[in-house]
């Protein structure tokens, strides 16, 4: 499990070390750095998935398109380098990258790697042969962390919904549970693994819903939308899948556009969360999108149950209902407080300011340690205004 991330001179952050849990919730104001934190992982994942022996940070690819080095280097600090790092219980690796105006202006060149264990610190400088995963003895301890980063699955806030057909992955050996950054491969994963036996710790015990992927996707779909079910079938003679939805077992199967966006948006989250391997990282941006408040709360409980079963989940959200679903999971002992990390992001103030990150602790009753200004308090503020209390 990744226990912390490190960012230096990366976009809005001058220097940040952020602890992670099995389930990490990033919330707060817009343009305050939440996505930047997730991009720390995604940039490394995007680069490692493309080429383990690369010596360049790939700024533009299938997961992210961040532009040029000037778009990602913190301009307030000056210089032309950034550092991205990740830590586990056994090792911490920090990769430093620098811009080189004479070379490719769509990537950053590897400058050095710091590999720290409980017993040693290795600093590897790039003199023309170093890669993100160097083939030298000093890097052996970093290989498990590199593999975790390489196997990370990302689901963005923008998902493919306005279609009834979905593609099959071109990769003959795709990353496990990789439903695509816009959910475009979820229908294929669902069909390909419909009889896959889901870890019992992630399952809902409901009559008529077996412990298979098909059974559990539909069990959880019914929690988000009472009576809802999903089906996916290959289209003969093509490399396409047809996704079908219905709102009850007596209803006809319909194409997604005739059911509503909520179920289509939630479907890839359910597939990835039920398929991910223990130890695998799943990043979900806005799991609440297009869901009714009840569905958002149940989505929070689903994410907590999936994280408690062994995978690691990082969530960016603006939903108090998702938060409260996680709090209910804490109260019901689905997940332990030590496994949940909640970080609230305040935007930078003033010309020299940097975003401020406040960490919120939880307990076994679902209580939170404190509520910062702007931390899911808008309902109370609006009700106070309506009542004339302000």
C-alpha positions in Angstrom: 0.0 0.0 0.0 1.2 3.5 -0.8 1.3 5.3 2.6 2.3 8.8 1.5 2.9 11.0 -1.6 5.6 13.6 -2.0 5.3 16.7 -4.3 7.9 19.4 -4.8 7.7 22.3 -7.2 4.8 20.5 -8.9 2.0 22.9 -10.1 0.5 24.7 -7.1 2.6 22.9 -4.5 6.1 24.0 -3.4 6.6 21.1 -1.0 3.9 18.6 0.2 4.0 15.3 2.0 0.5 13.8 2.2 -0.3 10.6 4.1 -2.7 8.1 2.5 -5.0 5.3 3.9 -6.6 2.3 2.3 -9.4 4.8 1.5 -8.3 8.4 1.0 -10.8 11.2 0.4 -9.6 14.4 -1.2 -12.2 17.2 -0.9 -12.3 21.0 -0.7 -12.5 24.0 -2.8 -12.1 24.1 -6.6 -8.6 24.8 -7.9 -7.0 24.0 -4.5 -4.8 21.1 -5.5 -6.8 17.9 -5.2 -6.3 16.9 -8.8 -2.7 17.8 -8.6 -2.2 15.3 -5.8 -3.8 12.5 -7.9 -1.7 13.6 -10.9 1.4 12.7 -8.9 0.4 9.1 -9.1 -1.1 9.3 -12.6 2.0 10.9 -14.2 4.2 8.1 -12.9 1.6 5.4 -13.8 1.3 6.8 -17.3 5.0 6.8 -17.9 5.7 3.4 -16.3 2.8 1.8 -18.3 4.3 3.1 -21.5 7.9 2.2 -20.9 9.6 0.9 -17.7 13.0 1.9 -19.0 12.0 5.5 -20.0 14.1 8.4 -18.7 11.3 10.9 -19.4 8.1 11.8 -17.5 5.3 11.5 -20.0 3.1 14.6 -19.5 0.6 13.7 -22.2 -0.9 10.3 -22.7 -4.0 8.1 -22.2 -4.5 9.1 -18.5 -3.5 12.8 -18.5 -2.7 15.6 -20.9 -0.9 18.3 -18.9 0.8 20.2 -21.7 4.4 21.4 -21.5 7.0 21.5 -18.6 6.0 25.2 -18.1 2.5 24.0 -17.2 3.5 21.7 -14.4 6.6 23.4 -12.9 5.8 25.7 -10.0 6.8 29.1 -11.3 7.0 30.8 -7.9 10.0 28.7 -6.9 11.9 29.3 -10.1 14.2 26.6 -11.5 13.2 24.0 -14.0 12.7 20.8 -11.9 10.0 18.9 -10.0 10.0 15.9 -7.7 7.3 13.3 -7.4 7.5 10.5 -4.8 5.6 7.7 -3.2 6.2 5.7 0.0 5.3 2.3 1.4 6.0 0.8 4.8 9.3 -0.5 3.4 10.6 2.0 0.9 10.3 5.6 -0.4 11.2 6.6 -3.9 11.5 10.1 -5.2 12.0 10.9 -8.9 13.3 14.3 -9.8 12.7 15.6 -13.4 14.0 18.7 -15.2 13.0 20.6 -18.3 15.4 20.7 -21.2 14.6 23.4 -23.7 16.9 21.9 -26.3 15.0 18.6 -26.3 11.3 17.4 -26.2 9.2 20.2 -24.7 6.3 17.8 -24.1 8.1 15.8 -21.4 10.5 16.2 -18.5 13.9 14.4 -18.4 14.8 12.3 -15.4 17.4 14.0 -13.2 17.8 11.7 -10.2 16.2 9.0 -8.1 16.3 8.8 -4.3 15.5 5.4 -2.9 15.3 5.3 0.9 14.7 2.2 3.0 14.9 1.7 6.8 18.6 0.8 6.4 19.9 2.9 3.5 19.6 5.8 1.2 20.6 5.5 -2.5 20.9 8.6 -4.7 21.1 7.8 -8.4 22.1 10.6 -10.7 21.2 10.5 -14.4 24.3 10.6 -16.4 22.7 9.4 -19.6 21.8 5.8 -18.7 19.3 6.0 -15.8 15.6 5.1 -16.2 12.6 5.3 -13.9 13.2 1.6 -13.1 17.0 1.3 -13.2 18.4 -2.2 -13.7 20.9 -2.0 -10.8 21.0 -3.6 -7.4 20.1 -0.4 -5.6 16.7 -0.3 -7.3 15.6 -3.8 -6.3 13.8 -2.6 -3.1 11.8 -0.1 -5.3 10.4 -2.6 -7.7 7.3 -3.6 -5.6 6.3 0.1 -5.4 7.0 0.6 -9.1 4.7 -2.3 -9.9 1.9 -0.8 -7.7 2.2 2.4 -9.6 2.2 0.6 -12.9 -0.9 -1.3 -12.0 -2.9 1.7 -10.9 -6.4 2.1 -12.4 -7.9 5.6 -13.0 -11.5 6.6 -13.7 -11.9 10.3 -14.4 -14.9 12.5 -13.8 -15.7 12.5 -17.5 -17.2 9.2 -18.5 -18.4 7.7 -21.8 -22.2 7.7 -21.6 -23.9 8.9 -24.7 -23.6 5.6 -26.6 -24.9 2.0 -26.5 -21.7 0.5 -27.9 -18.3 0.4 -26.2 -14.9 -0.7 -27.4 -12.8 -3.7 -26.6 -9.2 -2.9 -25.3 -6.5 -3.0 -28.0 -4.0 -4.2 -25.4 -4.0 -8.0 -25.3 -2.8 -8.0 -21.7 -4.5 -5.0 -20.1 -3.9 -3.9 -16.5 -6.3 -5.8 -14.3 -9.6 -3.9 -13.7 -8.6 -1.1 -16.1 -12.0 0.0 -17.2 -10.5 3.0 -19.1 -10.1 6.6 -17.9 -13.7 7.3 -19.1 -15.1 3.9 -18.4 -15.0 2.9 -22.0 -13.9 -0.7 -21.3 -16.2 -1.4 -18.4 -18.7 -3.3 -20.5 -15.9 -5.6 -21.9 -14.6 -6.3 -18.4 -18.1 -7.0 -17.1 -18.8 -9.5 -20.0 -15.3 -11.1 -20.0 -15.3 -11.8 -16.3 -19.1 -12.2 -15.6 -18.4 -15.5 -13.7 -15.4 -14.2 -11.9 -15.8 -15.0 -8.2 -15.7 -11.7 -6.2 -13.9 -11.5 -2.9 -16.6 -12.1 -0.2 -15.5 -9.0 1.7 -16.8 -6.9 -1.2 -20.0 -8.6 -1.7 -23.6 -7.8 -0.7 -25.5 -10.7 0.7 -28.8 -10.5 -1.2 -31.1 -13.3 -2.3 -30.8 -14.0 -6.0 -27.4 -12.3 -6.4 -24.5 -14.7 -6.5 -20.9 -13.9 -5.6 -19.9 -13.5 -9.3 -19.0 -10.2 -10.9 -22.3 -10.1 -12.7 -24.3 -10.9 -9.6 -22.4 -8.3 -7.4 -22.4 -5.5 -10.0 -26.2 -6.0 -10.2 -26.5 -6.3 -6.4 -24.7 -3.0 -5.8 -26.5 -1.3 -8.8 -29.7 -2.2 -7.0 -28.4 -0.4 -3.9 -27.7 2.8 -6.0 -30.9 2.5 -8.1 -33.5 0.1 -6.6 -34.2 -2.7 -9.0 -31.5 -1.7 -11.5 -29.6 -4.3 -13.5 -26.8 -4.3 -16.1 -26.0 -6.5 -19.1 -23.3 -6.4 -21.7 -23.0 -8.5 -24.9 -20.5 -8.5 -27.8 -21.7 -7.4 -31.2 -21.0 -10.2 -33.7 -18.4 -9.4 -36.3 -17.1 -6.3 -34.5 -14.8 -5.3 -31.6 -17.6 -3.6 -29.8 -19.8 -4.3 -26.8 -23.4 -3.4 -26.3 -24.4 -2.2 -22.9 -28.0 -2.7 -21.7 -29.7 -1.5 -18.6 -33.1 -1.9 -16.9 -34.7 -0.7 -13.8 -36.5 -3.9 -12.7 -36.3 -7.6 -13.7 -39.7 -7.3 -15.3 -38.6 -4.4 -17.5 -37.2 -4.6 -21.0 -33.5 -4.0 -21.5 -32.8 -0.5 -22.7 -29.8 1.4 -24.1 -28.1 3.7 -21.6 -29.4 7.0 -23.0 -33.0 5.8 -22.1 -32.2 5.1 -18.5 -30.3 8.1 -17.2 -26.7 9.0 -16.7 -26.4 8.0 -13.0 -26.3 4.2 -13.5 -24.0 4.6 -16.6 -21.6 6.7 -14.6 -21.6 4.4 -11.6 -21.2 1.2 -13.6 -17.4 1.5 -14.3 -16.8 2.3 -10.6 -18.6 -0.9 -9.6 -16.8 -3.0 -12.1 -13.3 -1.7 -11.2 -14.0 -1.8 -7.5 -15.1 -5.4 -7.7 -12.4 -6.6 -10.0 -9.3 -4.9 -8.5 -6.7 -7.1 -6.9 -5.6 -6.8 -3.3 -3.0 -4.1 -3.1 -4.0 -2.5 -6.4 -4.6 1.2 -6.4 -7.9 2.6 -7.8 -8.3 6.3 -8.3 -11.8 7.7 -8.8 -12.7 11.3 -9.6 -16.2 12.3 -8.6 -17.8 8.9 -7.9 -21.0 10.8 -7.0 -21.6 12.2 -10.5 -25.3 12.1 -11.6 -26.3 10.0 -8.5 -29.2 10.8 -6.3 -28.2 11.6 -2.6 -29.2 8.1 -1.5 -27.1 6.6 -4.3 -24.1 8.8 -3.4 -24.2 7.6 0.2 -24.3 4.0 -0.9 -21.4 4.7 -3.2 -19.4 5.9 -0.2 -20.2 2.7 1.6 -19.3 0.6 -1.5 -15.9 2.4 -1.7 -15.3 1.8 2.0 -16.1 -1.9 1.7 -13.9 -2.3 -1.3 -11.0 -0.6 0.3 -11.4 -2.7 3.5 -11.1 -5.8 1.4 -7.5 -5.0 0.4 -7.4 -2.7 -2.5 -6.4 1.0 -2.1 -8.8 3.7 -3.2 -8.1 7.4 -3.7 -11.2 9.5 -4.2 -11.7 13.1 -5.2 -15.2 14.3 -4.3 -17.4 17.3 -3.5 -20.2 15.2 -2.1 -21.1 15.3 1.6 -23.2 12.2 0.9 -20.2 10.2 -0.2 -18.4 11.3 3.0 -21.4 10.4 5.1 -21.6 6.9 3.5 -18.0 6.4 4.5 -18.9 7.6 8.0 -21.7 5.0 8.2 -19.2 2.3 7.1 -17.0 3.4 10.0 -19.9 3.1 12.4 -20.8 -0.3 11.1 -17.2 -1.5 11.4 -17.0 -2.1 7.7 -13.7 -0.2 7.7 -11.4 0.9 10.5 -10.6 4.6 11.3 -6.9 4.0 10.8 -7.6 2.9 7.2 -9.4 6.1 6.3 -7.6 9.4 5.4 -9.6 12.6 4.8 -7.9 15.7 3.5 -9.5 19.1 3.0 -7.9 21.5 0.5 -8.1 25.3 0.8 -7.0 27.4 -2.1 -3.9 29.7 -2.0 -4.5 33.2 -0.8 -2.3 36.2 -1.8 0.3 36.4 -4.5 2.8 34.2 -2.5 0.3 31.8 -0.9 0.1 28.0 -1.4 -2.9 25.7 -1.0 -3.4 24.6 2.6 -4.3 21.0 3.3 -6.1 20.1 6.6 -6.3 16.4 7.6 -9.5 15.3 9.4 -9.4 12.2 11.7 -12.2 9.8 12.2 -13.3 7.4 14.9 -15.2 4.1 15.1 -18.6 6.0 15.5 -18.0 7.9 12.3 -17.3 11.1 14.0 -14.9 13.6 12.5 -12.2 15.4 14.5 -13.1 18.9 13.3 -14.9 20.8 10.6 -12.9 23.5 8.8 -14.6 26.5 7.2 -16.0 25.4 3.9 -15.8 21.7 4.8 -19.3 20.4 3.8 -21.0 23.3 5.7 -22.9 24.9 2.9 -26.3 23.3 3.8 -26.0 24.7 7.4 -25.1 28.2 6.0 -27.9 28.2 3.5 -30.5 27.1 6.1 -29.2 29.7 8.5 -29.7 32.4 5.8 -33.2 31.1 5.1 -34.0 31.3 8.8 -32.7 34.8 9.1 -30.0 33.7 11.6 -27.2 35.5 9.6 
